């Protein structure tokens, strides 16, 4: 069967980032229109006689020297002489991000950027607009016929070999310019809609994760409270699952706001977004319980290239000197979660990031008004163990207790090590601040009434600490936040 492509656009060179991005947008939009037009005809019942294909745009840079403008940078440069390229998607969503990456490449290497149409097909599913759906429109035979007429998602183009450091380019192949290919990004954008109930467009560059609904309830209360205020802050909207948008008092509604509808049932990991115009607001996700969810959501949020993510949750305190309600600032992790063992070997250390650690400790001091030695009464810095066994307490007691003691662990949970390890893996600055909610090794277990009272009493303060930490990180700027210790030997240029 022959194949129909959109009009060919020859690769072109650009010395201006905005012009290069405009070309990316033109190629991408032309590809989408080609696919959407053909798909519309197919859904309407037309008998297509040729395979329909459109491809992603690519950007390429060629260098002949290891020199670059500024060796202090943690991104924005290629690793050495060679040809580097990546496919690109959703230039509307990633406009500011792509523009920054293009500008850094031009500034650091003083070479032209080459933009053209790649040979990587756009899966037809990824060409659908936000509110377009095919289910119910096609019968089983027409859905099967789609496989012959359109390109479907190809998992071989979506693996994480670049991020994992396992990619081995074939002789003559270009080296990667970014951690994720365009199909991998598109795949995660679709997964984010499914898991969080909100569009990727609403996600902000600072992310809080929690494993308790109490935190979400408090975040929702705060979000609506801020939206009722016309001034005093820079947040512009609060978005809930179903893309339900509440604009700040005094601000007009935006096109698409009317399409938001509260879901009949909550998604698996609902997300809430306290938005700012520059995307430096706060997204909060209830990941539920367990390392599997923690890996799943961070696998997908990583493609949005956030500036930081922080875990706020409850943990089991492991030391007799801890009291319920004390805080734990993780500076190391015992990884017994197992979900990342194939992607990130256990011998890889997950280091604390000074910028995030300092911000979290300062936030605890700011919110509690405790300083210096007094702060040690309610917060301890140390190793957090994360397990995939929710009933670890039922193991023969000398077994976990001995391991905890040998590792110097001071707390145990099920998600923090996964979130930190995936932050390390995907070069996203990470941090963990937990609150001791029980001490099983010392006979202090959660009882229903006591637990509910404790959660409600402590959640407000804990959440305010997390938000304050993000404010501090935002104020110091992203150039300080992104650490060179997250970069590998031959690192990609894109942040």
C-alpha positions in Angstrom: 0.0 0.0 0.0 1.4 3.4 -0.9 1.7 6.2 1.6 0.4 9.8 1.6 2.6 12.4 3.3 2.1 16.1 3.8 4.1 18.4 1.5 7.8 18.0 2.1 9.6 20.8 4.0 13.3 20.7 3.5 15.6 21.1 6.5 16.7 24.7 7.1 19.3 26.4 9.3 18.5 29.1 11.8 20.6 31.5 13.9 17.6 32.8 15.8 15.8 30.7 18.4 12.4 32.2 17.7 12.7 31.6 14.0 13.7 28.0 14.6 10.8 27.4 16.9 8.4 29.0 14.4 9.6 26.4 11.8 9.1 23.6 14.3 5.5 24.9 14.9 4.9 25.1 11.1 6.0 21.6 10.5 4.2 20.1 13.4 0.9 21.9 12.6 1.1 20.8 9.0 1.6 17.2 10.1 -1.4 17.4 12.5 -3.7 18.9 10.0 -2.7 16.2 7.5 -3.5 13.4 10.0 -6.7 15.0 11.4 -8.1 15.6 7.9 -7.5 12.0 6.9 -8.8 10.7 10.2 -12.0 12.8 9.9 -12.6 11.4 6.4 -12.0 7.8 7.7 -14.3 8.3 10.7 -17.0 9.6 8.3 -16.8 6.4 6.4 -14.6 7.2 3.4 -12.7 4.3 2.0 -9.0 5.4 2.1 -6.8 3.6 -0.4 -3.4 4.7 0.9 -1.5 4.6 4.2 -1.6 8.1 5.8 1.6 9.2 7.5 3.0 12.4 8.9 6.2 12.9 10.9 7.4 14.9 13.8 9.7 17.9 13.4 13.3 17.5 14.5 16.0 19.9 15.6 19.7 19.2 15.0 23.0 20.8 16.1 26.5 20.0 14.8 29.7 20.9 16.7 33.4 20.3 16.1 34.8 21.3 19.5 34.3 20.5 23.2 34.4 24.3 24.0 31.3 26.0 25.2 30.5 29.4 26.7 30.0 28.6 30.3 31.2 25.4 32.1 29.2 26.2 35.2 25.9 25.3 33.5 24.2 22.1 34.2 22.5 22.0 30.8 22.3 23.9 27.6 25.3 22.4 25.9 26.2 19.1 24.1 28.9 16.8 25.4 31.4 17.2 22.7 32.0 17.1 18.9 29.4 15.4 16.8 25.8 15.6 15.5 23.0 15.8 18.0 19.3 15.8 17.4 15.8 15.1 18.8 12.3 15.0 17.6 9.8 17.5 19.0 6.1 17.6 19.8 3.5 20.0 21.2 5.4 23.3 20.5 2.3 25.0 21.9 2.7 23.4 25.3 6.5 23.5 25.3 6.9 26.9 23.7 8.8 28.6 26.5 10.9 25.5 27.3 11.9 24.9 23.6 12.8 28.6 23.2 15.1 28.5 26.2 16.8 25.3 25.0 17.3 26.7 21.5 18.7 30.0 22.9 21.2 28.1 25.2 22.5 26.0 22.3 23.0 29.1 20.1 24.7 31.0 22.9 27.0 28.2 24.1 28.1 26.7 20.7 27.7 29.6 18.2 26.5 27.2 15.5 23.2 27.2 13.5 20.2 25.1 14.5 18.8 22.8 11.8 15.1 22.2 11.8 13.3 19.8 9.5 10.8 16.9 9.2 12.0 13.7 10.8 11.4 10.1 9.7 9.6 9.4 13.0 5.8 9.0 12.3 3.3 10.7 14.6 0.9 8.0 15.9 -2.6 9.0 14.9 -3.8 8.7 18.5 -1.4 11.5 19.4 -2.8 13.8 16.7 -6.2 14.1 18.4 -7.1 17.5 20.0 -7.6 17.6 23.8 -11.4 17.1 23.7 -11.6 14.7 20.6 -12.4 11.1 21.2 -12.8 8.1 18.9 -14.5 5.6 21.2 -18.0 4.9 20.1 -17.4 6.5 16.7 -15.9 3.4 15.1 -17.1 -0.2 15.1 -14.6 -3.1 15.6 -13.9 -3.7 11.9 -13.1 0.0 11.3 -10.9 0.1 14.4 -9.0 -2.9 13.0 -8.6 -1.2 9.6 -7.0 1.8 11.3 -3.9 -0.4 11.7 -3.4 -0.6 8.0 -4.1 3.0 7.2 -2.5 5.0 10.1 0.6 4.7 12.3 -0.1 3.5 15.8 2.0 4.0 18.9 5.3 2.1 18.6 6.8 1.2 22.0 10.2 0.7 20.5 10.4 4.5 19.9 9.4 5.2 23.5 11.8 3.4 25.8 13.9 5.3 28.4 17.3 4.2 27.2 18.5 7.8 27.0 17.5 8.7 30.5 18.8 5.4 31.9 22.2 5.8 30.1 21.8 2.5 28.3 21.3 3.9 24.7 24.0 2.7 22.3 23.6 4.6 19.0 24.4 2.7 15.9 27.4 3.9 13.8 26.4 7.0 11.9 23.4 7.8 14.1 23.0 11.2 15.6 23.4 11.4 19.4 20.4 12.4 21.5 19.7 16.1 22.3 17.0 15.5 24.9 16.1 12.8 27.4 12.8 12.0 25.6 11.8 11.5 22.0 8.6 13.1 20.8 6.6 9.8 20.8 7.7 9.2 24.4 6.6 12.7 25.4 3.2 12.3 23.6 2.7 8.9 25.3 3.2 10.4 28.8 1.0 13.4 28.0 -1.9 11.0 27.2 -1.1 9.0 30.3 -1.2 12.1 32.5 -4.8 12.9 31.3 -5.8 9.3 32.2 -4.1 9.1 35.7 -4.7 12.7 37.0 -7.9 13.8 35.3 -6.4 17.0 34.1 -4.8 18.2 30.9 -1.0 18.5 30.7 -1.4 22.2 29.9 -2.3 22.9 33.5 0.7 21.3 35.1 3.1 23.7 36.8 6.9 23.6 37.2 6.9 22.8 40.9 5.2 19.6 42.0 4.1 18.4 45.4 3.3 14.7 45.9 1.3 13.3 48.8 -0.1 10.0 49.8 -3.1 11.3 51.9 -6.3 13.0 50.8 -6.1 15.3 53.9 -3.4 17.2 52.1 -5.5 17.5 49.0 -8.5 18.8 51.0 -6.3 21.5 52.5 -4.7 22.4 49.1 -8.2 22.7 47.6 -9.3 25.0 50.5 -6.2 27.1 50.0 -6.7 27.3 46.3 -10.3 28.5 46.5 -9.3 30.9 49.2 -6.6 32.5 47.0 -9.0 32.6 44.0 -11.4 34.7 46.0 -8.7 37.4 46.5 -8.2 39.9 43.7 -4.7 40.8 44.8 -1.9 39.9 47.2 -0.5 37.0 45.2 0.5 36.0 41.6 -1.7 32.9 41.2 -4.2 33.2 38.3 -6.3 30.0 38.5 -7.0 26.9 40.4 -7.7 23.7 38.4 -9.3 20.5 39.7 -9.8 17.1 38.1 -12.0 17.2 35.0 -10.2 20.5 34.1 -12.6 22.5 36.3 -11.1 26.0 36.3 -11.6 28.7 38.9 -10.1 32.0 37.9 -8.8 34.5 40.4 -11.4 37.2 41.3 -11.2 40.0 38.8 -9.7 37.9 36.0 -11.8 37.0 32.9 -12.5 33.4 32.0 -10.5 31.9 29.2 -11.6 29.9 26.1 -12.0 26.3 27.1 -12.9 27.0 30.8 -16.5 26.1 30.0 -15.5 22.6 29.0 -14.4 21.6 32.5 -16.7 19.0 34.2 -16.2 17.4 37.5 -15.6 13.6 36.9 -18.3 11.1 38.0 -15.5 9.2 39.7 -12.0 10.3 40.7 -9.0 9.3 38.6 -6.4 7.1 40.1 -4.0 9.9 41.0 -6.0 13.2 40.9 -4.0 16.4 40.3 -4.7 20.0 41.4 -3.0 23.0 40.0 -2.4 26.4 41.6 -1.4 28.2 38.4 0.8 31.2 37.6 1.1 32.9 34.2 4.8 31.8 33.9 3.9 28.2 34.8 5.9 28.5 38.1 2.9 27.7 40.2 2.3 24.5 42.2 0.8 21.2 41.1 -0.2 18.8 43.8 -0.9 15.1 43.1 -2.4 12.5 45.4 -0.4 9.5 44.4 -2.1 7.1 46.8 -0.1 4.4 48.5 2.8 2.4 47.1 6.0 2.7 45.0 4.2 1.6 41.8 2.0 4.7 41.7 5.0 6.8 42.7 7.0 5.5 39.7 4.1 5.7 37.3 3.3 9.3 37.9 6.9 10.5 38.0 7.6 8.6 34.8 5.0 10.8 33.0 5.4 14.1 34.8 9.1 14.0 34.0 8.5 14.8 30.3 7.1 18.2 31.3 10.6 19.0 32.7 9.5 20.5 36.0 12.0 22.5 38.1 11.5 20.4 41.2 9.2 17.8 42.9 8.9 17.3 46.6 7.2 14.5 48.6 5.0 15.5 51.5 3.6 12.5 53.4 3.4 10.5 56.5 5.9 7.9 57.7 6.7 5.5 60.5 9.2 6.9 62.9 11.9 4.4 63.8 13.6 6.1 66.7 12.5 6.2 70.3 13.4 9.9 70.5 10.8 10.8 67.8 7.3 11.9 68.7 4.2 11.8 66.6 4.1 14.9 64.5 7.8 15.3 64.2 9.2 16.0 60.7 11.8 14.0 58.8 14.0 15.6 56.2 15.4 12.8 54.1 19.1 13.1 53.1 19.5 9.5 52.0 17.3 6.5 51.0 17.2 2.8 51.5 15.6 1.5 48.3 13.5 -1.6 49.1 10.7 -0.5 46.8 12.0 -2.6 43.8 10.1 -0.8 41.1 13.2 0.9 39.7 15.7 -1.8 40.1 15.8 -2.5 36.3 16.2 1.2 35.4 18.4 2.4 38.2 20.7 -0.2 39.8 20.7 -0.3 43.6 24.4 0.5 43.7 23.6 4.0 42.3 23.5 6.5 45.3 20.6 9.0 45.4 22.3 12.1 46.8 20.6 14.9 48.7 20.4 18.1 46.7 21.6 21.1 48.8 19.3 23.6 47.2 16.2 21.6 48.0 17.4 20.6 51.5 18.2 24.1 52.5 14.8 25.3 51.2 12.9 22.6 53.1 14.7 23.3 56.4 14.3 27.0 56.0 10.6 26.5 55.3 10.1 24.4 58.5 11.8 27.2 60.4 9.7 29.9 58.8 6.4 28.2 59.4 7.0 26.9 62.9 9.0 29.9 64.0 11.6 27.6 65.5 15.3 28.2 64.9 18.6 26.5 65.5 18.7 24.0 68.3 14.9 24.4 69.0 14.2 23.2 65.5 15.8 19.8 66.3 13.0 19.1 68.8 10.5 18.7 65.9 12.7 17.9 62.8 15.4 15.3 62.2 17.5 14.8 59.1 18.4 11.3 58.2 17.9 8.3 56.0 14.4 7.2 54.9 13.7 3.6 54.0 11.0 2.9 51.4 9.5 -0.5 51.1 7.0 -2.2 48.8 5.6 -4.3 51.7 2.8 -2.4 53.4 2.7 -5.0 56.1 6.4 -4.9 56.9 5.5 -4.8 60.6 4.4 -8.5 60.3 7.9 -9.7 59.3 10.0 -11.5 62.0 10.9 -8.4 64.0 14.6 -8.8 64.2 14.8 -8.9 60.4 13.6 -5.3 59.5 14.8 -3.8 62.8 18.4 -5.0 62.2 18.4 -3.6 58.6 16.9 -0.3 59.8 19.6 0.0 62.5 22.4 -0.9 60.1 21.3 1.7 57.5 20.8 4.4 60.2 17.2 4.9 58.9 15.1 7.2 61.0 11.8 6.7 59.1 10.0 4.3 56.8 7.4 4.9 54.0 6.5 3.4 50.6 7.0 6.2 48.1 9.8 8.7 49.0 12.8 6.7 47.6 10.9 6.0 44.4 10.2 9.7 43.9 13.7 10.7 44.7 15.3 8.0 42.6 13.1 8.9 39.6 14.1 12.5 40.1 17.7 11.5 40.0 17.1 9.3 36.9 15.2 12.0 35.0 17.4 15.0 36.2 14.5 16.6 38.2 15.6 18.2 41.5 13.8 16.3 44.3 13.3 16.4 48.1 11.3 14.7 50.8 9.8 16.1 54.0 7.7 13.5 56.0 5.7 13.7 59.2 5.8 10.9 61.7 2.3 9.5 62.1 3.1 6.2 64.0 5.9 4.2 65.6 5.2 0.5 65.1 8.5 -0.6 66.5 7.7 1.1 69.7 4.0 0.1 70.0 2.5 3.4 68.8 0.2 2.3 66.0 -2.5 4.3 64.2 -5.9 4.1 65.7 -8.9 5.5 63.7 -10.0 8.4 66.0 -6.5 9.3 67.0 -5.2 9.1 63.4 -8.0 11.4 62.0 -7.4 14.0 64.7 -3.6 13.9 64.2 -3.9 14.2 60.4 -6.2 17.2 60.5 -4.1 18.9 63.1 -0.7 18.5 61.4 -1.7 18.6 57.7 -2.2 22.4 57.5 1.3 23.2 58.9 3.0 20.5 56.8 1.4 21.7 53.5 2.3 25.3 54.3 5.9 24.2 54.8 5.9 22.5 51.4 4.4 25.6 49.7 6.9 27.9 51.5 9.8 25.6 50.3 8.6 26.0 46.7 8.4 29.8 47.2 12.0 29.8 48.3 13.2 27.7 45.4 11.3 29.9 43.0 12.9 33.0 44.5 16.4 31.7 44.1 15.9 30.9 40.4 16.2 27.8 38.3 19.9 28.4 37.4 20.7 27.7 41.1 18.3 24.9 41.4 19.3 22.6 38.6 22.3 20.7 39.9 25.3 19.4 37.9 25.4 16.4 40.2 22.3 15.0 38.3 24.2 15.1 35.0 26.0 12.0 33.6 29.3 11.8 31.6 27.8 12.3 28.1 24.7 14.4 29.0 21.9 15.6 26.7 21.7 19.4 26.2 18.1 19.9 27.0 17.2 20.6 30.6 
